[in-house]
Amino acid sequence: MSKRQPVEETSAGGIVFRRAPAGPVVLLIRDSYRNWGFPKGHLEEGEDAAAAAIREIAEGTGLTGLISHGPIRAIDWHFRFRGRLIHKTCTFFLFESPSGDAVPQADEGISACRWLSFEEAMRTVSYANARDVLREAVQVVTQLVRT
């Protein structure tokens, strides 16, 4: 009996932060499964990961005018969806949002958007691999806000 290979999926997302008087805050979204994480989604035909991340943030939260601070890291995981094994890889980028309201886009499956301190975000994020990405983003943001 042969073992079925997982379907490969590639996506991109963004860790979006904002400078605030009490210290930087990061944007979390609640998805259609009621999990807290970061805006992300599939790459479209011919689209690179950075462009996909910007598009997905705008589609999920309405935020535009983001300042890119480059890639943070890629994570991958396996899951089952409708009986198929999926291997997903998602590259996360760091973005600064100088202004604008994050509004959950229900038609994109986003039910809430929240700006949280790094500590609150670390406690709220639903997945361990997303917390790992956040830890790396915090290190970069800490250097950015010092300069």
C-alpha positions as CSV (number, residue, x, y, z in Angstrom):
1,M,0.0,0.0,0.0
2,S,1.5,3.4,-1.0
3,K,1.5,6.3,1.3
4,R,-0.1,9.4,-0.1
5,Q,2.1,12.5,-0.3
6,P,0.8,15.7,1.3
7,V,-0.5,18.5,-0.9
8,E,2.0,21.4,-0.7
9,E,0.6,24.9,0.0
10,T,2.5,28.1,0.2
11,S,1.3,31.2,1.9
12,A,2.6,34.5,3.3
13,G,1.6,36.7,6.2
14,G,2.6,39.7,8.2
15,I,3.5,40.7,11.7
16,V,2.1,44.2,11.9
17,F,3.3,46.5,14.7
18,R,2.6,50.1,15.6
19,R,4.6,52.5,17.8
20,A,2.5,53.5,20.8
21,P,3.3,55.8,23.8
22,A,3.4,52.8,26.2
23,G,5.5,50.8,23.8
24,P,5.0,48.9,20.5
25,V,1.8,47.0,19.9
26,V,1.2,44.1,17.5
27,L,-1.9,43.3,15.5
28,L,-3.6,40.0,16.1
29,I,-6.6,38.7,14.1
30,R,-9.1,36.0,15.1
31,D,-9.8,33.6,12.2
32,S,-12.9,31.7,11.3
33,Y,-11.8,28.9,13.6
34,R,-11.7,31.4,16.5
35,N,-7.9,31.1,16.7
36,W,-5.7,34.2,17.3
37,G,-2.8,34.8,15.0
38,F,-1.5,37.0,12.2
39,P,-3.0,37.9,8.8
40,K,-1.9,35.4,6.2
41,G,-3.0,33.7,3.1
42,H,-2.2,31.9,-0.2
43,L,0.0,33.4,-2.9
44,E,-1.8,34.2,-6.1
45,E,-0.4,33.2,-9.5
46,G,2.9,35.0,-10.2
47,E,2.8,36.8,-6.8
48,D,5.9,36.9,-4.6
49,A,5.6,36.3,-0.8
50,A,6.1,39.9,0.3
51,A,3.4,41.2,-2.1
52,A,1.1,38.4,-0.9
53,A,1.6,39.3,2.7
54,I,0.8,43.0,2.0
55,R,-2.3,42.0,0.1
56,E,-3.5,39.5,2.7
57,I,-3.1,42.1,5.5
58,A,-5.2,44.6,3.5
59,E,-7.8,42.1,2.6
60,G,-8.1,40.8,6.2
61,T,-7.8,44.0,8.2
62,G,-8.3,47.0,5.8
63,L,-4.8,48.3,6.7
64,T,-2.8,49.9,3.9
65,G,0.3,52.2,3.7
66,L,2.4,49.6,5.5
67,I,6.2,50.1,5.9
68,S,8.1,46.8,5.2
69,H,10.9,45.8,7.5
70,G,11.7,42.6,5.7
71,P,11.2,38.9,6.3
72,I,11.1,37.4,9.8
73,R,11.0,33.7,9.0
74,A,9.1,30.8,7.4
75,I,7.2,28.2,9.4
76,D,5.6,25.0,8.3
77,W,3.1,22.5,9.6
78,H,0.9,19.6,8.5
79,F,-2.8,19.3,8.9
80,R,-5.8,17.4,7.5
81,F,-8.5,19.3,5.5
82,R,-11.4,17.4,3.9
83,G,-9.6,14.1,4.2
84,R,-6.4,15.4,2.5
85,L,-3.0,15.8,4.2
86,I,-1.7,19.3,3.7
87,H,1.9,20.6,4.2
88,K,1.7,24.3,4.5
89,T,4.7,26.7,4.5
90,C,4.1,30.3,5.4
91,T,6.7,33.1,5.2
92,F,6.1,36.0,7.6
93,F,7.3,39.6,7.1
94,L,7.5,42.4,9.5
95,F,5.4,45.5,8.7
96,E,4.9,48.8,10.5
97,S,1.5,50.5,10.4
98,P,1.8,54.2,11.1
99,S,-1.9,54.8,11.1
100,G,-5.4,53.5,10.2
101,D,-8.0,51.4,11.9
102,A,-7.7,47.6,11.6
103,V,-11.2,46.4,10.8
104,P,-12.0,42.7,10.7
105,Q,-13.2,41.7,7.2
106,A,-15.9,39.1,7.8
107,D,-15.9,38.1,4.1
108,E,-12.3,37.0,4.6
109,G,-13.2,35.0,7.7
110,I,-11.7,37.5,10.2
111,S,-14.0,38.1,13.2
112,A,-11.8,40.4,15.3
113,C,-8.7,42.5,15.1
114,R,-6.8,43.6,18.3
115,W,-3.7,45.7,19.0
116,L,-1.9,44.1,21.9
117,S,1.4,44.6,23.8
118,F,4.0,42.0,22.9
119,E,3.4,40.3,26.3
120,E,-0.4,40.1,25.8
121,A,0.1,38.9,22.2
122,M,2.4,36.2,23.3
123,R,-0.3,34.9,25.7
124,T,-3.1,35.3,23.2
125,V,-1.6,33.7,20.0
126,S,-3.1,30.3,19.5
127,Y,-0.2,28.4,18.0
128,A,3.3,27.7,19.3
129,N,5.0,28.2,15.9
130,A,3.3,31.7,15.6
131,R,4.6,32.6,19.0
132,D,8.1,31.7,17.8
133,V,7.7,34.1,14.8
134,L,6.4,36.8,17.3
135,R,9.5,36.3,19.5
136,E,11.8,36.9,16.5
137,A,9.7,40.0,15.4
138,V,9.9,41.4,18.9
139,Q,13.7,41.4,18.7
140,V,13.7,43.3,15.4
141,V,11.1,45.8,16.6
142,T,13.0,46.4,19.8
143,Q,16.0,47.4,17.7
144,L,13.9,49.6,15.4
145,V,12.3,51.6,18.1
146,R,15.6,52.2,19.8
147,T,17.0,54.0,16.8
